[in-house]
Amino acid sequence: MKAMVCEQSPASLTEMEWPCPEPGRGQVLVRVHTCGVCRTDLHLVDGELSNPKLPVVPGHEIVGTVAQLGEGVERFREGERVGIPWLGWTCGECRHCRQGRENLCDRAQFTGYTMDGGYAEYTLADQRYCFPIPESYSDAAAAPLLCAGLIGYRSLVKAGEAEKLGLYGFGAAAHIIAQVASYQGREVYAFTRPGDRDGRQFARRLGAVWAGDSTEPPPGYLDAAIIFAPVGALVPQALKAVGKGGIVICGGIHMSDIPSFPYSLLWQERVLCSVANLTRRDAEDFLEIAPKVPVKTEFHTYRLSEANEVLARLRNGRMEGAGVLSMI
């Protein structure tokens, strides 16, 4: 099969013929239709993630159809459309799994990072970590839901009952979660790169009541802020923006170093936390609410062979919405 492969990191992806895998027990072989391009893929290619499986096929926002069933598979039938997210396997035995926090599993495996992903014509997946896709979404429209949507939704849940919500970095995740937050009756405040007028207009079009530069203070204190941009310097900025008892959530797997800041920014019971991975419950809940909003994903489609170009656009901040690779 054709695949775009990360042979070493940092380095560009290499287009090559790659062995088509065979499903083992509990696995399904999926014919990939589309795969979203996530910032985590960029971190992998740029050498910012430790200990990837190399060589590896990136990609973890996968939509496709089940082509073959491994032994013991009961959740799906051949020909059924499924989505495959970042969290690809958990042990079910460690204390985190037993406590329902499988996103923190001690032996977790991750799609497109420690196991091959969706920048290919076929991929393998554990049946436990595949999810039916709502019928109202096309393959391309559904792909960004599987990471930008899921991780964004987990971040939003961490924000609790926050009525005034700040989103730092208005890319693939923020453009989805802004819609969900507005649907829930929250006020969305969008923070973009300095000078990014198009990004601010994009945010307002998706329901933001205010959009400004990431270095600007919002008009009044926020209840919570989610940082999607991988920029540690935004943490003190976000802490300044939230009021007493506010929470700042770091929604990415990688972030540049957080600079020192005075304790006064954290005092008065402000909270700083991170979001790691996702759970099956996150996927089930989000894929149920998305069609009700309805969440409309903004995306641009590309051929599989154009993966390096899409990553470059993401790296340079030239991607409005999400990039999606199409294999059909």
C-alpha positions in Angstrom: 0.0 0.0 0.0 1.0 3.6 -0.3 2.0 5.4 2.8 3.8 8.6 4.0 6.4 7.5 6.5 8.4 9.3 9.2 11.7 7.4 9.0 13.6 9.7 11.4 12.7 12.7 13.4 13.2 15.6 12.7 12.8 15.0 8.9 10.2 15.3 6.2 7.9 12.4 5.5 8.8 9.9 2.8 6.3 8.5 0.3 6.8 4.8 -0.1 5.3 1.4 -0.6 4.5 0.0 2.9 3.5 -3.5 3.9 -0.3 -3.8 4.3 -0.9 -5.2 7.8 -3.0 -8.2 8.9 -5.4 -7.8 11.8 -4.6 -9.8 15.0 -7.0 -10.7 17.7 -9.4 -7.9 18.6 -8.1 -5.8 15.7 -9.8 -4.5 12.5 -8.1 -3.6 9.3 -9.5 -0.3 8.1 -9.4 1.0 4.5 -8.5 4.7 5.1 -10.7 7.2 3.4 -9.4 10.4 5.1 -7.0 11.4 7.8 -6.8 14.8 9.4 -3.5 16.5 9.8 -3.0 17.4 13.5 -0.4 19.6 15.2 0.7 16.5 17.1 1.8 15.1 13.7 3.9 18.2 13.2 5.5 17.8 16.6 6.4 14.2 15.7 7.9 15.2 12.3 9.8 18.1 13.9 11.4 15.9 16.6 9.5 17.5 19.5 8.0 14.2 20.8 10.2 11.7 22.6 10.5 8.0 21.8 8.3 7.6 18.7 8.2 4.2 16.9 10.5 4.8 14.0 9.8 4.4 11.2 6.2 5.2 11.8 3.2 6.1 9.7 1.7 9.3 11.3 -1.9 10.2 11.5 -4.6 9.8 14.2 -7.8 11.5 12.8 -8.8 8.6 10.7 -12.1 7.8 8.9 -12.5 4.7 6.9 -14.4 1.4 6.5 -13.7 -1.9 8.1 -12.0 -4.1 5.4 -11.1 -7.2 7.5 -11.9 -8.5 11.0 -9.4 -10.1 13.3 -10.3 -13.0 15.6 -12.7 -12.1 18.3 -14.0 -8.8 16.8 -17.7 -8.3 17.7 -18.2 -4.6 17.7 -18.0 -4.0 13.9 -18.9 -5.6 10.6 -16.9 -5.4 7.3 -17.9 -2.3 5.4 -18.9 -0.3 8.5 -17.6 3.2 8.7 -15.4 4.0 11.7 -13.2 6.7 13.2 -9.9 6.0 14.9 -8.4 8.6 17.4 -5.1 9.3 19.1 -5.5 6.8 22.0 -5.1 3.4 20.2 -4.7 0.8 23.0 -4.7 0.5 26.8 -3.9 -2.4 29.1 -7.2 -2.4 31.1 -5.2 -3.6 34.1 -3.2 -0.7 35.6 -4.6 1.5 38.4 -5.5 4.3 35.9 -7.5 1.9 33.7 -9.2 0.4 36.7 -10.2 3.8 37.9 -11.7 4.8 34.6 -8.8 7.1 33.7 -7.6 5.0 30.7 -6.2 8.2 29.1 -3.3 7.9 31.7 -2.7 4.1 31.1 0.8 3.1 32.1 1.2 1.1 28.9 -0.9 3.1 26.5 -0.2 3.0 22.7 -0.9 5.9 20.5 -2.1 6.0 16.8 0.5 7.4 14.5 3.1 7.7 17.2 3.9 4.4 18.9 1.7 2.4 16.4 1.2 3.1 12.7 -1.5 5.5 11.8 -3.6 6.9 8.9 -1.2 8.5 6.4 -1.7 5.4 4.4 -4.3 3.4 2.4 -4.9 0.9 5.3 -4.3 0.9 9.0 -4.9 -1.4 11.9 -6.9 -0.5 15.0 -8.0 -2.1 18.3 -11.8 -2.6 18.0 -12.2 -0.9 21.5 -10.8 2.3 20.1 -12.8 2.6 17.0 -16.1 4.6 16.9 -19.1 4.8 14.6 -19.2 8.2 12.7 -22.4 10.1 12.7 -24.1 9.7 9.3 -24.5 13.5 8.8 -20.7 13.9 8.4 -18.8 13.2 5.2 -15.4 11.4 5.6 -13.5 14.7 5.2 -15.7 16.6 7.6 -15.5 13.9 10.2 -11.7 13.6 10.3 -11.0 16.7 12.5 -13.6 15.6 15.0 -11.3 12.7 16.0 -8.6 14.7 17.7 -9.2 18.4 17.4 -12.7 17.7 18.4 -12.1 15.0 21.1 -9.1 16.6 22.8 -10.9 20.0 22.5 -14.0 18.5 24.1 -12.1 17.0 27.0 -10.5 20.4 27.5 -13.9 22.0 27.5 -15.2 19.5 30.1 -12.3 20.5 32.3 -13.5 24.1 32.2 -16.5 23.0 34.2 -19.4 25.5 34.2 -17.3 28.4 33.0 -19.6 31.0 31.3 -16.9 33.2 29.9 -14.3 31.0 28.1 -11.1 32.1 26.5 -9.5 30.1 23.6 -5.9 30.7 22.9 -4.8 29.6 19.4 -7.8 29.6 17.0 -7.0 26.6 14.9 -8.5 23.2 14.3 -9.5 22.4 17.9 -10.7 25.9 18.8 -12.9 26.3 15.8 -14.8 23.1 16.8 -15.0 23.8 20.5 -16.1 27.4 20.0 -19.2 26.0 18.3 -19.9 23.6 21.1 -19.3 26.2 23.8 -21.7 28.7 22.1 -24.3 25.9 21.8 -24.0 25.4 25.5 -24.7 29.1 26.1 -21.1 30.1 27.0 -19.4 33.3 25.8 -16.3 32.6 23.7 -13.3 35.0 23.7 -10.8 34.1 21.0 -7.1 35.0 21.2 -5.1 34.8 17.9 -1.5 35.4 16.7 -0.6 39.1 16.7 -1.8 40.7 13.5 -4.0 37.8 12.5 -7.0 39.7 11.3 -8.3 36.7 9.3 -8.1 34.5 12.3 -10.2 37.0 14.3 -12.8 37.2 11.7 -12.9 33.4 11.5 -13.5 33.3 15.3 -16.2 35.8 15.2 -17.9 34.0 12.4 -18.0 30.9 14.5 -19.6 32.6 17.5 -16.9 34.4 19.4 -18.2 37.5 21.2 -14.7 39.0 21.2 -11.5 38.3 19.3 -8.1 39.9 19.8 -4.4 39.5 20.0 -3.1 36.9 22.4 -1.2 39.6 24.3 -4.3 41.7 24.8 -6.4 41.5 27.9 -10.1 40.5 27.3 -12.8 42.9 28.2 -13.3 41.6 31.8 -12.2 38.5 33.6 -12.7 35.1 32.2 -14.0 32.0 34.1 -11.7 29.7 32.2 -9.2 29.6 29.4 -8.0 26.8 27.1 -4.6 27.1 25.5 -4.4 25.2 22.2 -1.3 26.9 20.9 1.9 25.1 21.9 3.3 28.3 23.4 4.3 28.3 27.0 4.5 32.1 27.2 0.7 32.1 26.9 0.2 30.5 30.3 1.0 33.6 32.4 -1.1 35.6 29.9 -4.1 33.3 30.4 -3.7 33.3 34.2 -3.9 37.1 34.1 -7.1 36.9 32.0 -9.0 34.5 34.4 -10.6 35.8 37.6 -10.5 34.4 41.1 -11.1 30.6 41.1 -10.5 30.5 37.3 -8.9 27.6 35.5 -6.4 27.5 32.7 -6.3 24.3 30.7 -3.3 23.4 28.5 -4.9 21.3 25.7 -1.8 20.1 23.7 0.6 17.2 24.0 3.6 19.5 23.6 4.3 23.0 24.7 7.4 25.2 24.8 8.7 26.0 28.2 6.5 28.0 30.5 8.3 31.1 31.7 8.5 31.9 35.4 5.6 34.1 36.7 4.7 35.7 40.0 2.7 33.6 42.5 0.1 36.4 42.5 -1.1 35.1 39.1 -1.9 31.7 40.5 -3.2 32.9 43.9 -6.9 33.2 44.8 -7.5 29.6 43.9 -6.7 29.8 40.2 -5.9 26.4 38.7 -3.5 25.4 36.0 -3.9 21.9 34.5 -3.1 19.9 31.4 -5.2 17.5 29.3 -3.7 14.1 28.4 -5.1 12.0 25.6 -8.8 11.0 25.7 -11.1 8.3 27.0 -13.7 6.2 25.1 -16.3 8.1 27.1 -15.0 11.4 25.7 -15.4 10.0 22.2 -18.9 8.6 22.8 -20.1 11.9 24.4 -18.6 14.2 21.8 -19.7 12.2 18.8 -23.2 12.3 20.2 -23.3 16.1 20.8 -21.5 17.1 17.6 -24.4 16.5 15.2 -26.8 18.3 17.6 -24.9 21.5 17.6 -24.3 20.9 14.7 -20.5 21.2 14.6 -19.4 22.3 11.2 -15.7 21.6 10.5 -13.8 24.0 8.3 -11.3 22.0 6.3 -9.2 21.8 3.1 -8.5 18.4 1.5 -5.2 17.3 0.0 -3.8 14.2 -1.6 -1.8 11.8 0.6 1.4 12.8 -1.3 0.9 16.4 -0.2 1.3 15.6 3.5 4.6 17.5 3.8 3.0 20.6 2.3 0.1 20.5 4.7 2.5 20.1 7.7 4.4 23.1 6.4 1.3 25.2 6.2 0.4 24.2 9.7 4.0 25.0 10.9 3.8 28.5 9.3 0.4 29.4 10.7 -1.2 29.3 7.2 -3.9 26.8 8.0 -7.4 28.1 8.6 -9.5 25.3 10.1 -8.1 21.8 9.4 -6.1 20.0 6.7 -7.4 16.6 5.7 -5.6 14.0 3.5 -7.9 12.0 1.2 -7.0 8.5 0.1 -10.1 7.9 -2.2 
